[in-house]
Amino acid sequence: MKKFLWIFFLYVIVFNAYSNSVKINTQNTQIIRDKYGVPHIYAPTDEEVAYGLAWATCEDDISSVQENLLTARGRLAEVKGKDGAIMDFIASFVGARETVDKLYDNSFSPKFKNILNAYVQGVNQYTKQHPEELWLKDVFPITEKDVLVGYAIGMALMTNVPFSVMKIADGNMWKFEQLKQVKGSNAFAVNSNKTKDGNTYLGINSHQPLEGPYSWYEAHLHSDEGWNILGGTFPGGVTIFHGATPNLAWAHTISFADLDDVYKLRMHPTKKLTYYYDGKWLKLKEKVCKMKVKIFGFIKIPVTKKFYESVYGPTLKKNDVFYALRFPARFDIRSAEQWYKMNKSTNLEEFKDALKMQSFAGLNIIYADKDNNIYYVDNGQFPKRNKNYDWWHVLPGDTSATMWKANDYYPFDSLFQIQNPICGWIHSNNQTPFFCTMKGQNIDRTTHPLKDFYFAFNNNRSLRTNYLLSNSGKLSYDEFKAIKYDGYFINMIA
């Protein structure tokens, strides 16, 4: 009888797992490659397109797909050794898995959950049929949560959280660092006020690695439900991250806005792991990141890295001092669906509706469309902070006065935005957003509600782009491309 009950119990689990899966007819999905090898994926439904994207990505770059998935599982060190251990620790430290487990059920629409499920089916079916390509076979099959953990880690990476972790580890606790030699992304857009033929152009020039989990993977997605976009995603991305539709296009950059905060805890003089907060002594929660790190090509040694949790967030010890880190990327996992809605937008109004989800912890957007609109927004999650503190440096970690509330951010209308300036051009090269268009048409930094989140920083790329666009007349398409590929260096920082 007990054996029967166990069999019945397992049957129920398997049946429920199967019944919750989206039914995919793989015969409906076509993957057609152009002469460059770029996959053009056609299917009746968005779910079938997502399945095809997963299959094509695995077919082209299963190594990078696995690298993302192993990071999400905290097992990259088993393959990549010391370098993988760094990523495994960061994934554990930022709490990506915990955040996804906590927020998954209530974060997504039923439609997008179906798309996630279809994508996962595509990965699992490919890896089932190609087991010889797998580094660690017991990682598969994967789940929707594995994919989203990858997004959570990526959003933390794109908002400079690892830099704060490294600054704690190195003992260099200044929030602002000299950025003269920073490499980064470029994007610029012009409309009919700046073009000879009256068209609108967008230049996308983000600097990602040529290979690996954060390199661009190009694809074209096309469903009968209106998903039609060509652009770049990361291997493991469920949608296109930036690119072009028949109606509009956008690019991403970052502006180094101050979105994450470091706190120095006041520890009890005698009681171990006890810190002061709002008149009370609280106990740090001990956490452990357990890894198996590959050495000498085949040996795997167990490594344990300890860290802690305080009321502010994940906490590290350095030279007997405890520092806590707090960052918006830890409290939201909806970025994947926001990208999906951006993919499906057909005009600026719909695109802004997608942005109003505000699920990106921090990413700039340079946008252009066929209706002659150009638009720049720094669409981050900007916490409402106590203005009595200097948030660019280490903060006192003993008071709720420095504890901003999760998900209590400045609303969309407060974000830095500029649309259709008279000069007809905008650009972003990782500089301050208050230097993104013609002199006299930029937003006044002194009156902007988020001015304290930015510093007055420009770099060679931003100065050169601004100079070229300011000192040229109306552009032909060839002249526009010449600006994109301009290699002149201005030996100065403003």
N, C-alpha and C positions, 0 to 999 in steps of 0.2 A: 504493500500500500504506500509506504514512504517513497519507494522508488517511482511509483506511478505519479505521486504528487510532485516530485522533483522534475520528472519529465514534462508534466503538465505546466509547471512553473516556467521552465525554460522555453517551452513552446509559446507561452503567452508573451514572454520577453521578445523572442524572435519575431512573432507575429506583429506585435505592436511596433517594433522597429521597422518592419517591412511596410506596415500599413501607413506609417508616418512619412514614408518616402514618396517623393513626387514620381509619378509614372512618366518615364522618358522613353519615347520611341526614337531610338538612335537612327533609324532609317530616315527620319525627318531632317536630320542635321547634315549639312554639307560643309566641308572644309575645302576651300579652293585656294591654292597658293599662287601668288603672282610671281613674276620673274625674280623678285628679290627673296622669295620664300615667305613673305608675310601672309599669315592665314586670314582669309576672308570667310567668316562663319555665318552661314545662312540657316534659318530655321523658322517655323511658324510661331513658336512661343519664345518668350524671354528665357524660360527655364531650359529649353532645348539649346538655345544659344550659349547659356552659361555652361551647360554640359560640354558643348563643343569647344568653348574657350579652355576649359580645364584639360580636355584631351589634347588640344593643340599645344598648350603650354608644356604639358608633360612630354609630349612627343619631341618638342624642340629643346627643352631645357629642364629635364627632370632633375638634374643636379641642383640647380638653384631652387626649384620647388622643394626638394628635400631639405635644403639648408634652412629655408624658412620654417618648414614643418618641424624639423629637429630642434630649432630654437624655441618654437612654441611648446614643445614637449620637454625642454630643458635637457636635451641629449646631444647637442651639437659637439660638445667636448669629446664625445666618443669617436667622432670622425675627424674633427678639426684640431684636436689637441688644445693647446693653451689659448689660441685665438677663439676657439669655440667655447672654452670655459668662460671667457669674458662675456660673451653674448648670453650664455646660460645664466650667469650670475645677474646680469642686467635684467633679463626677463623675469627672474625670480624676485629681484629687489623691487622692481616697479609694480609687482603684484598683478601682472597681466592675466594670468590664469584665474586668480581669485576674482578679479573684476569681471571677467567674462562670465564666470559661473554665477556670480551674484546678479548680473544685469541682463543676461541673455533673454530670459523668458518675456520680459516686458519692454524690450528695446526696439523690436522690429515689427514691421507689418507682416501679415500672413504671406503676402506676395513675395516679400524679400526673403523670408525664411524658406520659401519654396526655391528661390533662386540659389540661396546658399546650399540647400540640400542637393539641388541638381549639380552644382559645381563639385560638391564633395563626391557625388556618385561618379562623375567623370574622372576625378583623380583616382578613386578606388578601383574603378574598372580598368583604367590604364595600368595601374601598378599590379593588379591581379594578373593581367595578361603579360606583363613584362617584369617578373620577379628578379630576373638577372640584373636589372638596372638599379636595384635598391641597395642602399648602404646598410640599413638596419631594418630587416623585414618585419620585426615585431612592432614597428611604429604604425604599420598599416593593418586595417583600414583606419582612415582618419574621420573626424567629425566636423560639423559646422563650427564648433567651439575652437577647434584647432586653428581653423582659418582665421577666426576673429581674434584669437590670441596674437596671431601674426600681425594683424592690423593694429592692435593695442600697443605692441612693441614698436611697430613702425611709427605710430603717432608720437610716442615718447621720444624716439630717435629724432624725429623731424622738429621737435620743439626743445631740443638741446638738453634734455634730461641727463643723458650720459655724460655731458660735459660737467654738469654739477656733481655727478657721482665721482668723476675723475678729479675734480677740484678738491673734493673732500679727501679722496685717497691720497692726493699729492700734497695736501696741506696748504693749497693756494685758495684762500676763501674769498677773494675779490669777485664780485658778481660781474663787473665790467672788465673786459680784457681788450688789449689792443688788437684790432682786427685788420691791420694793414695788409696782411698777406692772405686773408681769407679767400678761398675759392668758392664759387657758388653759382647760382642760376641767374639767367637773364631772360627777360621777356619784354616786348614792347609792341604797342598797337597804334595804328594810325587809321583815321577815317577820311572821308571825302574832303575835309578841310585841309588835308595834308597830302593828298594823292592826286596825280595828274589825270588819272582815268576815273576818278570819283569812287573807286572801290575802297573797301576796308581790308586792311592786312593785319595779321598777327604773327609775330616772330616768337617761336618757342625754342629756347636754348638752355634747358636745365642741364646741369652737370652731374650726371650719375655715373657710376662705374660702368665699364664696358662689359663686365660679366659679374655674376654673383646675384644674391637674392634681392639687391636693391638696384640692379641695372634695369634699364627699360626693356620691356618686351612689347613689341608692336603687334597690333591686331586690329581687324575690322569686324565689328559685331553688327548683325543685321537680322532683326526679327520682323514678323508681320504685325507685331504689337507696337511697332514704332521705335524700337531700339535700333539706332543706326548711327554708329560712331566709329571713327578711325583714330587711333592714338596709342599712347603708351600706358602700360600697367606694369607692376612688379610681378615676377613669377610667383603665382599664388594669389594675385589680385582677382577679384570676382567681376570687376568692371574695368572700364578704361579710367585712368586717373586724370589724364589731360590729353586733349586732342581736338578733333573737329567733327561736327555733324553737318548735314546739309544747310543748317540754319545758323550755327554759332560755333565758337571755338574758345578755348581758354588754356592758360598755362599757369603753373604753380611756381612760386618762389617763396623764400622766407625772408623776414626782415630783422631777425634777432631781437624781437620784442621780448621784454622781461616777463615771462609767463610762469616760471618756476621759482620757488623760494627755498632758501636754506636757513635753518634755525639752529642756534647753539643752545643746547639744553643745560639747565642748571641742575647739576647732580648733587645728591645727598653726600655729605662728607664721609659718612661711614657705611651707609646702607647700600649694598651693591645693586646696580641697575635701577635705582630709584631717583626720580627727577621731580622737580617742583613745577607745579602748574596751577595758577589761579588759587594760591593759598593752600594747596594740598600736595602731598607727596604721592606720586603715582609710580607704578612699576612698569618698566619696559617689558614688552613681550618678546621673548627670544624666538628667532626664526632661523632656519638652517637651509642653505642651498646645498644639496648633495649632488655631486657629479662624479662621473667616471671619465678621467682625462687620458686620452691616448698619448703615449710616449714611445719613442723608438719605432714608430710605425705599426706596432701591433699590441704592445702592452697597454692595458687600461688600469690606472691606479685610482682608487677612491679618494676624492677630495671633498672636504666639507668647508664651506664658507659661512660664517655666522654673521647675521645682522639682526636688526631689532625693529620693533614697531612702537611708535609713540602716538599721541593724539594727533600730531601733525601729519604723520605718515611714516614711510620707511626711514630707518635711522641707521647710521654707521658710526663706528668708533674709530677715532684717529688720534693717536698720541694721548690717550686717556681723556679725550674730549668727545662728546657725543653730538653729532649733527643730524638733524632731521630734514627731510625733503618733502615738499608739497607741490603738486603740479596738476593742472586740469586734466591731462590725458589719462589720469587714473580713475576718473569718475564718469567716463562716457565711452561707449563702444559703438556708437551709431554711425561712425564716419563711412563705413562701407555702404550703408543705405543712402546717405547723403550723396555720395558719388554716383550711385545708381540713379537718383532723381536728377542730378546734374546731367548725366548721360541722356536722360529721356526728355530734357527740356527742349522746347522749340523756339523760345524767344526770351528776351531779357527778364520779363515779368516772371515767367515760370522758373527761370534760372535763379532769380533772387528768392523766390519761394523756397527753393531747395536750400539755398544758403541760410535761410532763416532757421533751419534746424540747429545751426551753430554747433555742430558736432565735431568740427575740426578744432583740435586744441590750438592750432596756430599755423595757418598757411595763407600766403598772399594769393590773389587771383588776378591775372590780367585777362580781360575778356574782350571779344569783338564779335559782331554778328552781321548778317546780311542786310539788316535794317539800318546800318551806318552807326550803330552804337559802339563805343569803346568805354570800358569800365574797369576800375581798379578797386579792390577791397582787400583789406587785411582781415580775413574772416576767422579770427581766433576767439578763444574763450578767455576773456579778460576779467579776473576776479575783482570784486568790489573790496578794495583794501582800505585800511585805516591810513589816512593821509598824514598821520603824525610820525610815521616811520619811514626810514630810508630803505626802500625795497630793493635797491640795487646792491646792497651789501648783506652780510649775515645779520639775521634778525634775532631778537631775544626770544628764546623758546620757553618762556615761563609764564605766558599770559595769553588769554583768549583774544586780546586786542590785536595780536598778529595772526590770528587764526581766521582766514577768510573761509566763507562757507562754500562747500562743493556745490556746483551748479547754480550759484548765485552770481551771474556774470552780467556785465554791461550788455544791454539789449542790442539787437542787430543795428538799429538806427544810430547807435552811438559809435559804431565801428568806423575806422578810417575808410572813407569812400570818396572817389571822385569819378564823375561820369561826364563824358563828352565835353572836355575843356575846349575853349574857343580855338586854341592853337591846333587841335586835331591830333594830339599824340600824348601817350602816357608810356611810362617804362618802370620796370622794377629790376634792380640788380643787387638785391640784398641790402640796399642802403636804407636810410630813414625814409619812410613813405612821404614825408613832407618835402621831398625833392624828387617828385615823380613826373613833373610836367614843366611847361614854360614858366620862367620867372614871372611872378605876378599873378599866376593862375593856380599856384599850389595852395593847399589848405594852411591856414595860419596855425602853427604849432602852439603858440602861446594860449590859444583859446580852445583848443580841442580837448574834449573830456578825457581822452586817453593819452595825453601828452606825456605823462610820467612813465608810461610803459616803454617809451622809445628814447634812444639817445641820438644826438646829432651826428650821425656817422655817414660818410660817403666813402666810396672806394674808386679805384681807377676806372672800373667798368661803368659805374653810375655817372661819374663825371664825364667820361668820354661819350657815353650814349646821350646824355643830356646836351652836351656841346654839339654833337652832330645833328640832333633833331632841332635844336634851337637855331642853328646857323645854316640851315638848308631851306630851300623853298619847297614847293610841292614836289613829291617824290614819284618817280616811275617805279615799277616793280623791281627793275634791276637795281635802281638806286637804293630801294628798301633793303634788298638782299646785300648790297655792298655794306650797309651799316651793320647788318647782322654779322658779317664776316670781317669787319674792321679789326685790325690787330694793333692799332697804335696805342702806345702806353703813355699816360699822363703821370709823371713822377711827382705826385702830390696827393695829400689826403686833406679833404675839407672837413 
